[in-house]
Amino acid sequence: MVDDAARAPGRDEVPGEPRERSAPAGPDTTAHYTGEFAAQLAALEAGTSTEEVEAVQALPSGSALLVVRRGPNVGARFLLDSDVTTVGRHPDAEIFLDDVTVSRRHAEFRRMGTSFQVHDLGSMNGTYFDGVRIESALLSDGAEVQVGKFRLTFYASRVDLVAAAR
């Protein structure tokens, strides 16, 4: 097979100049994807299972989902659907993370309308948002929150993401 650079120029062609090509005949086969599809594709590339994608798709407005990506209970899912959700090693915590790297009252997730913030409660090992130690941070879809040795991915309600994009 001979490529265009190795082929001798035709009668009306200038050496080193690109050759004109005609458009292919037939219908346009370009695929156009929605933002929703892009979000699903990004989730799959991040190692999200089909069940997790479906759980995120089913989230009602004003709720969110945390999925454990690293730590003793990888794959565990926690629903954020109240104004304040506590995280810690204490058995009364709404999100109970049983490991010595987690303080008894480590952090809180606070809902503000359809947004969520994470607040560190003075924990020994700190709370991290996308790799940076924080006292408080506004969460964005796909953000990573680290509590002790647990790394959790935050997924906002798709209903709320679509409404915010408008």
N, C-alpha and C positions, 0 to 999 in steps of 0.2 A: 504494500500500500504506500502511496506517495502522498506526503502532506503538502499543503499549499505553499509552504516556504521553499520546498525542494522542486516544485513544478516550475517549468519555464513559463515566463509570462506570455499571455496571449497577444494578439495583434494590437488591441487597444489598451493593454495593461501596462502600468509603469512598474518596473522592478522595485520591490520593497514597499509598495503601497497595497493596502488591503483590497481584496477583490470584492466587487459588489455581488450580493447574493439576493436572489428573489425570495419573497415571502412564501412560505409553504402554502399550498392550496388546501382548502378544507376548513372545517369549523374551528373556532378558537377553543383550545383544550386547556386553557389556563384555569387552575383551580384557585378559588378565593376562599380563605378561611376566616371565621369569625374570631373575636377575642376569646370567646368561650372555648373554642377548639384549641387555640394557642395555650390557654391556661391548662387544659387537660393534657396537652402534649408536654408542657413544662413539668407538670406533676409526674407524668410517667417517666420522664427523663431523670427526675429526682429520686426515683426508686419508689414511687407511690403505687400501691397495689390497686387493682380494679375496685376492690371493696372500699378502699379509702377514697378513691375518686367518687364513687357513688355516694358515700357518706357525706362528703363535702358538697356534692351537688344537691343533696337533700336538706342541707341546713336552712332553717327558716331565718327570716330577717331578724337581726338583733342577736344572733348566736355565732359561735365560731367553734373550731375544733383544734385541739392540740394532739399531735401524733408523736410518740416517742421514737426517735431515730437512733439514739445511742443511749445505752444504760441497761440495767438489768431487765427491764420489761419492754424491749424493743417491739414496736407495733401496737402497743397499748394506745387507746384513744380516749381523750377526755373532752367532754362537751362543756363549752363555756356558754351558759344560758341564764346566768343570774348576774345581778349588779356587781357582786364581789365573790370571787372564787379564791379560796386560800390553797396554798401549796406548801407542803412540808412533811416532816417525818412524824408529826403528831397524828395519832389515829383519828382525831376529829377533823383533820384537814380534808377538804373536798377532793383535793388531788393528793393522795397519800403516796409519797415516794420513799420507800424504805431503804435508805442507805445512809451511812454515817457522814457522807459529804453533803447531805441535805440537813439544814437546821429544822428544828421542830416547827417553827413558824418562819418559813423561808421567804415567801413572796406572796403577792396577791395579784390577781388579774381583775381589773376593774372595767366594767362596761360603761361607756358614755354614749348614749344613743345607739348608734350602730358601730361605733369604734371601740377598741379595747386598748388598755394600757397595762403594762406590767410594772409593779412596784416592789423593790426589794425591801424587806422588813428588818434590815440590820443583820442579815445573815452572816455567818462566819466566812463562808467561801464565796459569797457574792452571787449576783444574778447577772447574766450576760445576755446582751441583745446583739445578734450578728457578730459575736466575738469580742464585743466591747463591754466592760463592766459598767453597769448603770445603777442608778438609784430608781429611775423611772424612765419609761420609754413608751411611745405610741407605737403599737404593733401594725405592721403592714403584712399583706398576704404573702405567705411563703417565708416569713422571717423565722430565724432560729433563736430560740430562747434556751439558755443553759441554766439549769438549777442543779448544783452539785455536779455529779457526773452524768446527769440526764440531759440529753439534747432533744428539744421538742420543736417541731415545726408547727407554726401557726397558720391556720387556714380560715379566712373570713367567709361569711355567707356569700354565695355567688349572687344572691338577690341584691345584697347591699353593694357589692362591687359594681354590678351593672347600673344600679341607681346612682352611685357616686360618679360613674363615667359619663353620665348624661349632663 
